[in-house]
């Protein structure tokens, strides 16, 4: 009886004003834009961590942290806040941050580019971010698609994260950063109008407390708001502080407002508050803070202004915002949810959905050596039989949806003895299916965390490799020699979470004997529903 009452009450909470709830975390049958003029969260059921979002004209731009991936700091674009496309990256050469991000070191898992902010002022887009070892960096562009300026290190100190910026009505720029290395103290600095430097001596302590992160500065009406997340009594809340005057060190009152609590929905907390396309409804574009194999996915929560404070999601009786799983589309226009990614490598540049694991050895890959193909030359791992210490893995995010299937066709005539070429997944653990050459003979190989299975096959010019998974994040690998009949091989592989990242999918080739041999990737297709 108690179980029945609990179920009924939970259903009432879930459906208070909203018609949809997945039942439990990760069990969403649908996502994003729906055919009835609504959308369902998540809007991006993949690893889009540490979001920030701005509106410029009728366009929305967002950034998401990339840690050790190259190029760094992904930039997304949308017209409706629900359908997003990756358009560029703000950091083309991540070696500007430090040598540990290069292919010969690969020493920044879980570090590298953390949370940042994207801002627009006086005809320029600015991206600001921190790395835990190297400090705060800025870059700018006139077009968010690039090119982006070389990085400027405006605070070369360890122990800082989660920065943001704003300009007041007089054109004075201000910068906020949190020193997690010194008790999560958040400081406000004066900054050069072009974000090229900060005045270290102008630092004003405006916030302090356990686990404070996700700082975002916005101005609405007469108030400047600092929106951030914090941990109180073991619970993460979205919190706000405000001031009427950024130039007054005492302007930040002691007043603060708890604005959102969503523990049951993996704590959406790091994101941007923006005005919607109708110029009436506000929204919070946010990641969910608890990581699992799908990473930190993205949702869009309607915002209600209560007594001058932005409450994210459904406003509860306690005044806090709670998770909303469905709502009306912010903009009702013809759009298409992207459910297929296909790359035939005919472009002279890699599609912005791709990113290398660390900065690559550029002489070991090409889009021009064989027209319409990605040539990947075998590299030698910097640690034997360790995928995560193998340079030149070309990767992209995967999604947590009901059906996912990645298929790639690889021409293998250029492979040499000792060479392995494969389709991989990795986060905390890894697995891959591939083809290897041993004494001139081809073998299908499956490797799960150094546990290897092989199977001899007849010599072939091409190999098709495939990975298929669903909402449970358990992949089945298979291969084909004709592109029609696929044979399962290896064990089902459970995706994992590691280094603050969800599982990725990638292409690679290596040779532990000598750097000899190459493959030509004909196409890569990712289908999802």
C-alpha positions in Angstrom: 0.0 0.0 0.0 2.8 2.4 0.9 4.5 1.6 -2.4 1.3 2.4 -4.3 0.8 5.7 -2.5 4.4 6.7 -3.2 4.0 5.8 -6.9 0.9 7.9 -7.1 2.5 10.9 -5.4 5.5 10.6 -7.5 3.4 10.6 -10.7 1.6 13.7 -9.5 4.9 15.5 -8.9 6.2 14.4 -12.3 3.1 15.5 -14.2 2.3 18.7 -12.4 1.8 20.9 -15.4 3.9 18.7 -17.7 2.7 15.6 -19.6 5.9 13.6 -19.9 8.5 12.0 -17.7 10.9 9.2 -18.7 10.2 7.2 -15.5 13.8 6.9 -14.5 17.1 8.5 -15.4 18.2 7.5 -18.9 15.0 5.9 -19.9 13.9 8.5 -22.4 12.2 6.9 -25.4 12.2 10.3 -27.3 14.2 13.5 -27.0 14.5 16.9 -28.5 11.9 18.4 -30.9 8.6 16.5 -31.2 6.0 16.5 -34.0 3.3 18.1 -31.8 5.1 21.4 -31.3 6.8 20.4 -28.0 10.2 19.3 -27.1 11.4 16.7 -24.7 14.5 16.8 -22.5 17.2 16.0 -22.9 17.6 18.1 -26.1 21.1 16.8 -26.5 21.5 13.4 -24.9 25.2 13.3 -25.4 28.3 14.7 -23.6 27.9 18.5 -23.7 29.4 19.4 -20.4 29.9 22.9 -18.8 27.5 24.8 -21.0 27.2 28.5 -21.5 24.8 30.2 -23.9 24.2 33.6 -25.4 21.8 35.2 -27.8 23.0 37.5 -30.6 20.2 38.8 -32.7 18.0 35.9 -33.6 20.8 33.3 -33.1 22.0 31.4 -30.1 25.5 30.3 -29.5 26.8 27.9 -26.8 30.1 26.5 -25.7 30.9 23.2 -24.1 34.2 22.1 -22.4 36.5 19.7 -24.2 39.3 18.8 -21.6 42.1 17.2 -23.7 40.4 17.1 -27.0 41.7 18.9 -30.1 40.6 21.3 -31.4 39.3 22.6 -28.1 36.1 24.4 -26.7 33.3 23.3 -29.0 30.9 26.0 -30.3 27.3 25.3 -31.1 24.6 27.2 -32.9 20.8 27.2 -32.7 17.8 29.2 -33.8 15.3 27.6 -31.4 17.4 26.5 -28.3 16.4 22.9 -29.0 18.1 21.9 -32.3 21.8 22.5 -32.1 24.7 22.1 -34.5 28.4 22.1 -33.8 29.9 24.8 -36.0 33.5 25.3 -34.8 36.0 25.3 -31.9 37.5 28.3 -30.2 41.0 26.7 -29.7 42.4 25.3 -32.9 45.8 24.5 -31.4 45.5 23.2 -27.8 49.3 23.2 -27.5 48.9 26.9 -26.7 47.8 25.8 -23.3 50.8 23.6 -22.6 52.9 20.7 -23.8 51.0 18.1 -21.8 48.2 18.3 -24.3 50.4 17.2 -27.2 50.4 13.7 -28.7 53.8 12.8 -27.2 52.7 13.4 -23.6 48.9 12.8 -23.5 49.0 13.8 -19.8 45.8 15.8 -19.2 42.9 13.3 -18.9 40.3 15.0 -16.7 42.1 18.3 -17.0 42.7 20.7 -20.0 39.8 23.0 -21.0 37.2 23.2 -18.2 34.1 25.4 -18.0 34.1 28.8 -19.6 31.8 31.6 -20.9 30.9 32.8 -24.4 30.2 36.5 -24.6 29.5 39.2 -27.3 30.5 42.8 -27.2 31.1 45.6 -29.7 31.1 43.3 -32.8 33.3 40.5 -31.3 32.6 37.1 -29.8 34.7 36.2 -26.8 35.4 32.9 -25.2 37.0 32.7 -21.8 37.9 29.5 -19.9 40.2 28.1 -17.3 42.4 25.1 -17.0 43.3 23.8 -13.5 47.0 23.9 -14.0 47.7 26.6 -16.5 45.2 29.3 -15.5 42.7 31.5 -17.4 42.7 32.1 -21.2 40.7 34.3 -23.6 40.2 34.3 -27.4 38.0 36.2 -29.7 36.5 36.2 -33.2 34.3 38.3 -35.4 32.5 35.2 -36.6 31.9 32.3 -34.2 32.7 29.9 -37.0 36.2 31.4 -36.9 39.0 32.1 -37.3 39.6 32.6 -33.6 42.5 34.6 -32.3 45.5 33.0 -30.6 45.0 32.4 -26.9 45.9 35.0 -24.3 46.8 33.7 -20.8 45.3 36.4 -18.6 45.9 34.7 -15.2 48.8 32.1 -15.3 48.1 30.5 -12.0 47.1 27.0 -10.8 43.8 26.3 -9.0 41.3 28.4 -10.8 38.1 27.5 -12.7 34.7 28.5 -14.1 35.0 32.1 -15.2 32.6 34.6 -16.7 32.6 38.2 -17.9 30.4 41.2 -18.6 30.6 44.8 -19.7 28.7 47.6 -17.8 26.9 50.5 -19.5 30.1 52.5 -19.5 32.1 49.8 -21.4 34.1 48.7 -18.4 34.6 44.9 -18.5 34.5 42.7 -15.5 35.8 39.2 -15.0 34.8 36.6 -12.4 36.8 33.5 -11.5 36.8 31.0 -8.7 39.9 29.8 -6.9 39.0 26.3 -6.0 42.6 25.8 -4.7 41.9 28.3 -1.9 38.5 27.3 -0.5 36.4 28.1 -3.6 36.7 31.8 -3.3 35.1 33.8 -6.1 36.6 37.1 -7.1 35.5 40.0 -9.4 38.2 41.7 -11.4 38.3 44.6 -13.7 39.3 43.5 -17.2 40.4 45.2 -20.4 37.5 45.8 -22.7 39.0 43.4 -25.3 39.5 40.7 -22.6 43.2 40.8 -23.1 44.2 41.3 -19.5 42.7 41.6 -16.0 43.7 43.9 -13.2 44.9 41.5 -10.5 45.0 44.3 -8.0 41.3 45.1 -8.5 40.2 41.7 -7.1 37.1 41.8 -4.9 35.9 38.7 -3.0 32.2 38.3 -3.8 31.5 34.7 -2.9 33.0 31.8 -1.0 31.9 28.3 -0.1 32.1 24.6 -0.7 32.1 23.4 -4.3 31.1 26.7 -5.8 31.3 26.6 -9.6 29.4 27.4 -12.8 29.6 31.2 -12.4 27.7 33.2 -15.0 27.2 37.0 -15.1 24.1 38.4 -16.8 22.3 41.7 -16.7 18.5 41.8 -16.6 16.7 45.1 -16.0 18.8 47.1 -13.5 20.5 44.2 -11.9 23.7 42.3 -12.6 23.2 38.7 -11.6 25.9 36.2 -10.6 24.4 32.8 -11.1 26.4 29.8 -9.8 26.0 26.4 -8.2 27.0 25.4 -4.8 26.8 22.4 -2.4 24.9 22.8 0.8 24.5 19.9 3.2 25.6 17.5 0.5 23.0 18.9 -2.1 23.9 20.9 -5.2 21.7 24.0 -5.7 21.6 26.7 -8.4 22.0 30.0 -6.6 21.9 33.7 -7.4 23.4 36.9 -6.1 22.8 40.4 -7.6 24.0 43.9 -7.5 23.0 47.3 -9.0 26.6 48.5 -9.4 29.5 46.3 -10.4 32.0 49.1 -9.7 31.1 49.2 -6.0 33.0 46.6 -4.1 30.2 46.6 -1.5 27.5 46.4 -4.1 27.1 42.7 -3.7 24.6 42.3 -0.9 24.6 39.3 1.4 21.3 38.4 -0.1 21.3 35.2 -2.1 18.5 33.1 -3.6 18.4 29.3 -4.0 16.8 28.9 -7.4 16.9 25.3 -8.4 17.2 21.8 -6.9 17.1 18.8 -9.1 18.9 15.9 -7.5 16.5 13.3 -8.9 17.4 14.4 -12.4 21.1 14.5 -12.0 21.4 18.1 -10.9 21.1 20.4 -14.0 23.2 23.3 -12.8 25.9 24.6 -15.3 24.5 26.6 -18.1 23.3 29.9 -19.6 20.1 31.9 -18.9 18.8 33.5 -22.1 15.8 35.3 -23.4 13.8 33.1 -25.9 12.9 33.8 -29.5 9.5 35.3 -28.5 11.2 38.0 -26.3 9.0 36.9 -23.4 9.9 33.5 -22.1 13.3 32.9 -20.6 15.3 29.6 -20.6 18.1 27.8 -18.9 20.3 25.8 -21.3 22.1 23.4 -18.9 24.1 20.2 -18.5 23.2 17.6 -15.9 26.0 17.5 -13.4 26.1 13.8 -12.5 28.2 12.0 -15.1 27.5 8.5 -16.4 28.5 6.7 -19.6 26.6 9.2 -21.7 28.5 12.1 -20.1 26.8 15.3 -18.9 23.8 15.7 -21.2 22.0 18.9 -22.0 18.4 20.0 -21.3 16.4 23.2 -21.8 14.4 24.4 -18.8 11.8 27.2 -19.0 12.6 30.0 -16.5 10.1 31.9 -14.4 11.0 35.2 -12.8 9.8 35.3 -9.2 10.4 38.5 -7.2 13.2 39.4 -9.6 15.0 36.0 -9.5 15.2 33.4 -12.4 13.7 30.1 -11.2 14.7 27.3 -13.5 12.0 24.7 -14.3 8.8 24.1 -12.5 8.4 26.4 -9.5 7.7 24.3 -6.5 5.8 25.2 -3.4 9.1 25.9 -1.7 10.0 28.4 -4.4 12.7 26.2 -5.9 12.9 25.2 -9.5 12.5 21.5 -10.4 13.1 19.4 -13.5 10.8 19.9 -16.5 10.9 17.1 -19.0 8.7 18.6 -21.8 7.5 22.0 -22.9 6.4 24.0 -25.9 9.0 24.6 -28.6 10.5 28.1 -28.1 10.3 28.7 -31.8 7.8 26.9 -34.0 9.5 26.7 -37.3 10.4 24.0 -39.8 13.4 22.2 -38.5 14.9 18.8 -38.6 16.3 16.9 -35.7 19.7 15.5 -36.7 19.6 11.7 -36.4 22.2 10.8 -39.0 25.8 11.9 -39.2 27.6 10.8 -42.4 31.1 11.7 -43.5 32.6 10.6 -46.8 35.7 12.7 -46.2 35.4 14.6 -49.5 36.0 18.0 -47.8 39.4 19.4 -47.4 38.7 20.0 -43.7 37.4 17.7 -41.0 33.8 18.1 -40.0 33.5 20.1 -36.8 31.8 17.1 -35.1 35.3 15.4 -35.1 38.0 15.9 -32.4 41.3 14.2 -31.9 42.2 12.8 -28.5 45.0 15.2 -27.7 46.8 17.3 -30.3 47.5 14.9 -33.2 50.6 14.1 -35.3 49.5 16.0 -38.3 52.0 14.4 -40.7 50.3 11.0 -39.9 46.9 11.8 -41.4 45.5 13.4 -44.6 42.4 14.2 -46.5 44.2 14.7 -49.7 46.6 11.7 -50.1 43.6 9.7 -51.5 40.7 11.8 -52.8 37.4 11.2 -50.9 39.1 9.3 -48.1 40.7 9.9 -44.7 44.2 8.5 -44.7 45.5 7.5 -41.3 49.1 6.3 -41.0 50.1 3.9 -38.3 51.5 5.6 -35.2 53.4 3.9 -32.3 51.7 4.1 -28.9 53.6 5.9 -26.2 52.6 3.0 -23.9 52.4 -0.5 -25.3 48.9 -2.0 -25.7 47.2 1.0 -24.2 44.5 2.6 -26.4 44.4 5.7 -24.2 48.1 6.3 -24.8 47.8 5.9 -28.5 48.1 9.1 -30.5 45.8 10.2 -33.4 42.4 8.7 -32.3 39.8 10.6 -34.2 36.7 10.8 -32.0 33.2 12.2 -31.6 30.5 12.2 -29.0 27.9 9.4 -28.7 24.3 9.7 -27.7 22.1 8.0 -25.2 19.0 7.2 -27.3 16.9 4.1 -28.1 19.0 3.1 -31.1 22.5 3.9 -32.1 24.6 2.4 -34.9 28.1 3.4 -36.1 29.4 1.9 -39.3 32.7 2.6 -41.1 34.2 1.3 -44.2 38.0 1.1 -44.3 40.3 0.2 -47.2 43.1 -2.0 -45.8 45.4 -2.8 -48.7 48.1 -0.4 -47.3 48.3 -2.1 -43.9 51.7 -3.5 -42.8 52.7 -6.3 -40.5 52.0 -5.5 -36.8 49.5 -2.8 -37.7 46.0 -2.6 -36.1 43.2 -0.4 -37.4 39.9 -0.2 -35.6 36.7 1.3 -34.3 36.8 2.0 -30.6 35.0 3.2 -27.5 36.6 4.5 -24.4 36.2 6.5 -21.2 37.4 4.9 -17.9 37.8 1.6 -19.8 38.1 0.9 -23.5 37.2 -1.7 -26.2 37.7 -1.9 -29.9 37.1 -4.1 -32.9 39.6 -4.0 -35.8 41.8 -5.7 -38.3 45.4 -6.5 -37.6 48.1 -7.9 -39.9 50.2 -10.8 -38.4 52.9 -12.4 -40.6 51.1 -11.0 -43.6 47.8 -12.6 -42.6 44.7 -10.5 -41.7 42.9 -11.2 -38.4 39.8 -9.7 -36.8 40.8 -8.5 -33.3 38.7 -7.5 -30.3 40.5 -5.8 -27.4 38.7 -5.0 -24.1 41.2 -3.4 -21.6 44.1 -5.5 -22.9 42.1 -8.7 -23.1 42.4 -9.7 -26.7 40.5 -12.1 -29.0 41.5 -12.8 -32.6 39.9 -14.6 -35.5 41.6 -15.2 -38.9 39.9 -14.1 -42.1 40.6 -14.3 -45.8 42.6 -11.5 -47.4 40.3 -8.5 -48.2 40.6 -5.1 -49.7 38.0 -3.6 -47.4 36.6 -4.1 -43.9 33.4 -2.7 -42.5 33.3 -2.3 -38.7 30.2 -1.6 -36.6 29.1 -0.8 -33.1 25.4 -0.9 -32.0 23.9 0.2 -28.7 20.8 1.5 -27.0 19.7 3.2 -23.8 21.6 0.8 -21.7 25.0 1.8 -23.2 26.0 -1.7 -24.0 27.7 -2.1 -27.3 27.7 -5.0 -29.7 30.7 -5.0 -32.1 30.5 -6.7 -35.6 32.5 -6.8 -38.8 31.8 -7.5 -42.5 34.0 -8.2 -45.6 31.2 -7.3 -48.1 29.3 -4.5 -46.4 26.1 -6.6 -46.3 26.6 -9.5 -43.8 27.9 -8.5 -40.4 29.3 -11.0 -37.9 29.3 -10.2 -34.2 32.7 -10.6 -32.6 34.0 -10.0 -29.0 32.0 -9.4 -25.9 29.2 -7.0 -25.3 31.0 -3.9 -24.0 29.5 -1.7 -21.2 30.2 2.0 -21.7 31.7 3.8 -18.8 32.3 7.3 -17.3 35.9 8.5 -16.7 38.0 11.6 -16.5 34.8 13.7 -16.3 33.8 12.4 -19.7 31.3 10.0 -21.1 32.2 7.3 -23.6 33.4 8.4 -27.1 33.5 6.6 -30.4 36.7 6.8 -32.5 38.8 5.6 -35.4 42.5 4.7 -34.9 45.4 2.8 -36.4 48.7 1.9 -34.7 51.8 -0.3 -35.1 53.8 -1.2 -32.0 56.6 -2.8 -34.1 57.4 0.2 -36.4 55.5 3.2 -37.8 54.7 1.5 -41.1 51.4 1.0 -42.9 48.2 3.1 -43.4 44.5 2.8 -43.9 42.0 4.8 -46.0 38.7 5.4 -44.3 36.0 5.5 -47.0 33.1 6.7 -44.8 31.8 6.9 -41.3 28.0 6.8 -40.6 26.3 7.3 -37.3 22.6 6.6 -37.1 20.5 7.3 -34.0 16.8 7.5 -33.1 
